[in-house]
Amino acid sequence: MPEESSPTPHAWRPARFMVIVAHPDDADFGPAATAARWIDEGSTGWLVCCTSGDAGADDWRTDPLELAALRETEQRAAAGIVGYEGVSFLHQPDGALANDLALRELLVREIRTFRPDAVLTIDPETVFHGDGGVNHIDHRVAGIAAVDAVYPAARNAMAFPWLARDGLEPWTVRRLYLSWSNKPTAWVDVTTTLDRKLAALRAHASQIRQPEALEGRIREWAREEGQPIGVEAAEAHRVIVIEDDEDEGPTHAHDPETEGADGA
Ligand SMILES: [Zn+2]
């Protein structure tokens, strides 16, 4: 059998990117170090949290509104450390996120407003993390909602026509980067920004009981993800190329048999 060529560090960088996740802290457990690196190199990033994490406490007596406010404050602090230009909270219910038309419209509004070249979200196909754990349903829902908003709704002039009437023109996102995938295809060297990811995670103080243990786990994870490309620390992504560009050819062979038209 021919030896598979080993992957090289992922070099493509979007000028503008949007991270869409379910909860405050997801983006920081997810692609924060990639985001920080891209921002350091000149990209502009925006973070969208579908919920405000109002179910993220162990005590059922917790006031969900107070918790949501605290978690938004923590997420804004973390986003400042990573360097996002801003954060949107869509205030959907934690634990009950639904990939419905209402959420899709909210996400299309965000995408058409910020106009990202790439959207980073959670791989909606990850039900289980390998054989070690279940991926929270809100994560999967946020992921598939982001995918459905990117394609075709954000680029389709006929989708939510009142948005275009309000001046939010259709927008084509070129790529999806999916975190926590069981099928990664791209490894971003984050040796220089892993510490920023750790600092961003520490900002979620209400969620982290043992910051030192967490730091060890994150460093080990980054080290493992760095191995395929031979670097100290990396974040792995599953990249879906929607629109090819000249900078870098398609990362996947296209199959014209199975490719449909753009329409609804
Ligand atoms: Zn989460």
Residues whose N, C-alpha, C, O or C-beta is under 5 A from the ligand:
A	BS01	ZN	H23 D26
